[in-house]
Amino acid sequence: MESNNDWRDNQCVEFMKESFSSPKVLVVDDELVHRHMLCMMLTEWGWSCREADDGVTAVEEVRRGLLMPF
């Protein structure tokens, strides 16, 4: 039997899947573990995820993505 939290979590995941069609996200954080955890969650929801460890790298990724989307 599902708990209330499991039900809400499943509903949230389904909502995210239905609301976005192959969304792309750039996760920027200086902590490797934080980036990996967030990208794992987003990937499970069907998002395409890239990572950057600082602002400079993030800007480079955005510029690169404008020319060649990931």
Secondary structure, 3 states (H helix, E strand, C coil): CCCHHHHHHHHHHHHHHHHCCCCEEEEECCCHHHHHHHHHHHHHCCCEEEEECCHHHHHHHHHHHHHCCC
